[in-house]
Amino acid sequence: MASDRRRLRIERLLDEAEDAVARYDWQAVREAAQAVLAFDPENSDAIDLLTGAERALSISAPTPASPRTTSGFPSASSPTSDQPRSFANGRYQVKRFLGEGGKKRVYQAHDSALDRDVAIAVIKAEGLDDVARTRITREAQAMGRLGDHPNILQIHDLGEEPSDGSGQAHGQTYLILPLMTGGSVDRLIQKAPDDRIGLEQALDIAKGLCRGLEFAHGRRIIHRDLKPGNVWLADDGTAKIRDFGLAVVLDRSRITGEGMMVGT
């Protein structure tokens, strides 16, 4: 019983850390990850989260020379020496580091072919097994299958840089996504007085989510991890559902083990 309680406590702390990642609260990420490691010093997810939080705090901590934007990101900066400079043979030029979660590092980059800024979610290769790689492919396929719905975050591309020792971003799987400067609904709630957004705005967001989910369900895709941290806002306030990494495509075999619980 004690071990079950400890496991549940660890899972709750990891959920708290992931939610903090969604709102770019790196101090909270660090504290939650450290708490997990106090119970389980070799927990790989907590180690990844702590590493990402420490890195984000060192790179993007607000200073007088690095003001924060309304989206919660620091102002644009040049890539540091320890992060990739480009992807896809130089098409995507990395501009700045945006954040890091347990499984992904996210950068803002400029698409030189289409002259637009995008977000690049780089999948961490360390410790990936076949199931994890299947989840990555599933996320891209699920989002791609949903097409260009206004309430679902569209995926522009899925790629993998071959390893050739050139010093660029090689040997890494990545997703090209729209750059969502409006931040997450979770962050919107955190910034609102008493953690309460206005009724009209809440209803607009809820209606958008219902439209997006209805569209996804019509294509036999279930999200399974819907929460404020996985709903992002476009510049005009349109709510977009993101992160279909745990999605189930009903006409395909599952990869979740029998008896397992996933999502939140």
TIVO-625503 format. One record per residue (C-alpha): x, y, z; residue in three letters. Coordinates in steps of 0.001 Angstrom, whole numbers, padded with zeros to 6 digits, always signed. Example, Ala and Ser with C-alpha at 12.3 -4.5 7.8 and 13.67 -1.06 7.14 Angstrom:
+012300-004500+007800ALA +013670-001060+007140SER 
//
This chain:
+000000+000000+000000MET +002799+002395+000884ALA +004478+001799-002473SER +001179+002443-004283ASP +000733+005728-002439ARG +004286+006726-003306ARG +003741+005869-006973ARG +000551+007943-007086LEU +002324+010831-005378ARG +005113+010670-007942ILE +002591+010628-010786GLU +000797+013667-009351ARG +004091+015537-009007LEU +005033+014712-012602LEU +001617+015956-013757ASP +002193+019182-011808GLU +005592+019573-013447ALA +004175+019062-016949GLU +001407+021580-016247ASP +004061+024045-015065ALA +005980+023460-018312VAL +002854+024449-020255ALA +002741+027795-018484ARG +006549+028265-018543TYR +006793+028312-014755ASP +010279+026825-014643TRP +010716+027340-010907GLN +007620+025211-010284ALA +008928+022609-012738VAL +012213+022444-010867ARG +010547+022122-007462GLU +008178+019355-008611ALA +010984+017438-010326ALA +013173+017710-007237GLN +010314+016388-005120ALA +009964+013361-007420VAL +013695+012682-007223LEU +013486+012732-003437ALA +011224+009659-003724PHE +012812+008128-006823ASP +016380+009378-007499PRO +016575+007573-010846GLU +013230+008704-012278ASN +014122+009554-015886SER +011130+011856-016466ASP +011985+013902-013373ALA +015641+014094-014419ILE +014609+015354-017877ASP +012228+017893-016373LEU +014819+019140-013896LEU +017454+019428-016621THR +015039+021355-018822GLY +013987+023666-016000ALA +017578+024445-015059GLU +018385+025125-018687ARG +015337+027320-019226ALA +016008+029279-016044LEU +019598+029921-017108SER +018664+030901-020663ILE +015346+032700-020361SER +015138+034131-016856ALA +013757+037681-017181PRO +016308+040442-016719THR +016313+044177-017592PRO +018139+043212-020781ALA +015708+040394-021572SER +012110+041628-021181PRO +009221+039188-021336ARG +006598+039345-024023THR +002871+039144-023445THR +002984+035434-024296SER +005274+034713-021355GLY +008342+034028-023497PHE +011517+036098-023150PRO +012254+038437-026031SER +013947+036835-029034ALA +017590+035975-028640SER +020265+034265-030665SER +020696+030509-030306PRO +023237+029468-027720THR +026187+027268-028643SER +024653+024132-027109ASP +021430+024198-029135GLN +020862+023416-032820PRO +021364+026188-035334ARG +019132+024880-038100SER +016968+022025-039375PHE +016136+020547-042785ALA +019365+021550-044512ASN +019154+025098-043234GLY +015527+025783-044129ARG +014553+026358-040480TYR +016950+028750-038749GLN +016682+028534-034952VAL +016082+031910-033307LYS +015590+031078-029627ARG +014858+028407-027084PHE +011233+028450-025890LEU +011000+025683-023330GLY +011475+022054-022447GLU +009280+019272-021122GLY +009871+015662-020260GLY +009909+014543-023895LYS +010460+017607-026088LYS +012576+020716-026465ARG +010839+023582-028251VAL +012501+026303-030298TYR +011298+029251-032304GLN +012686+029133-035821ALA +012308+031005-039094HIS +011131+029092-042141ASP +013213+030661-044896SER +011236+028959-047677ALA +007867+030415-046634LEU +009213+033453-044725ASP +007392+032741-041469ARG +008215+031884-037873ASP +007351+028402-036614VAL +007794+026291-033499ALA +010041+023236-033693ILE +009374+020525-031122ALA +012475+018343-030977VAL +011847+014880-029575ILE +014421+013816-027012LYS +016100+010707-028357ALA +017584+009569-025059GLU +015955+006359-023873GLY +013376+006161-026645LEU +012077+002647-027212ASP +009863+001351-030009ASP +006683+002241-028103VAL +007847+005819-027578ALA +008755+006162-031255ARG +005340+004806-032175THR +003729+007483-029966ARG +005704+010200-031783ILE +004597+008939-035168THR +001026+008567-033888ARG +000966+012179-032692GLU +002103+013449-036080ALA -000279+011192-037976GLN -003227+012041-035740ALA -002649+015768-036109MET -002015+015403-039834GLY -005161+013337-040271ARG -007196+016096-038658LEU -006109+018546-041336GLY -006599+022277-041039ASP -009399+022690-038498HIS -009461+026151-036849PRO -009645+024658-033333ASN -006878+022061-033704ILE -003212+022953-033808LEU -002047+021992-037261GLN +001207+020143-037834ILE +003251+021504-040727HIS +005738+018666-040996ASP +007494+015718-039337LEU +011186+015255-039964GLY +014341+013596-038806GLU +017821+014960-039213GLU +020349+012318-040287PRO +023504+012073-038237SER +026560+013195-040204ASP +028738+014853-037575GLY +028420+018352-039026SER +027415+019986-035741GLY +023910+020855-036872GLN +020654+019338-035509ALA +021254+015759-036607HIS +019906+012431-035443GLY +016774+014056-034007GLN +013076+013656-034772THR +011155+016926-034830TYR +007693+018362-035433LEU +007133+021673-037226ILE +004173+023486-035651LEU +002596+026943-035842PRO +004049+029452-033398LEU +001288+030127-030864MET +002081+033474-029279THR -001166+033640-027306GLY +000093+031120-024732GLY -001894+028307-023149SER -005283+028469-021466VAL -003539+027256-018334ASP -001336+030334-018369ARG -004347+032525-019137LEU -006068+031203-016006ILE -002939+031682-013917GLN -002744+035339-014975LYS -006445+036054-014368ALA -007616+037658-011098PRO -008395+034891-008595ASP -007604+032372-011367ASP -010937+033137-013022ARG -011264+034267-016612ILE -014376+036086-017803GLY -017512+034101-018550LEU -017713+035230-022178GLU -014105+034260-022856GLN -014548+030935-021064ALA -017603+030143-023190LEU -015761+031080-026396ASP -012909+028738-025468ILE -015320+025937-024511ALA -017233+026284-027774LYS -013987+026121-029731GLY -012940+022992-027862LEU -016291+021355-028546CYS -015964+022110-032257ARG -012429+020732-032337GLY -013326+017587-030411LEU -016426+016969-032522GLU -014256+017205-035632PHE -011642+014821-034171ALA -014248+012340-032978HIS -015832+012398-036415GLY -012496+011131-037712ARG -012384+008507-034940ARG -009606+010148-032946ILE -009852+010578-029152ILE -007410+012967-027482HIS -007181+011403-023962ARG -005161+014226-022396ASP -007318+017325-022700LEU -006433+019976-020103LYS -005777+023748-020045PRO -002079+023174-020696GLY -002903+021407-023972ASN -005125+024189-025284VAL -003341+027146-026840TRP -004570+030492-028084LEU -003890+032109-031430ALA -003272+035843-031729ASP -007001+036425-032242ASP -007916+034322-029183GLY -008991+031209-031103THR -008553+028121-028918ALA -006572+025305-030505LYS -006179+021784-029132ILE -002629+020484-029242ARG -000549+017474-028222ASP -002213+014370-029591PHE +000654+012208-028315GLY -001753+010022-026298LEU -004490+009968-028910ALA -006289+006777-029834VAL -007158+006206-033482VAL -010121+003882-033072LEU -009585+001885-036247ASP -005970+001053-035337ARG -004512-001200-032678SER -003764+000344-029309ARG -000253+000601-027900ILE -001369+001212-024319THR -000883-001897-022219GLY -003896-003583-020666GLU -004690-002065-017285GLY -002572+001040-017898MET -003899+004542-017226MET -002675+007424-019368VAL -003497+011110-019664GLY -005082+013387-017088THR 
//
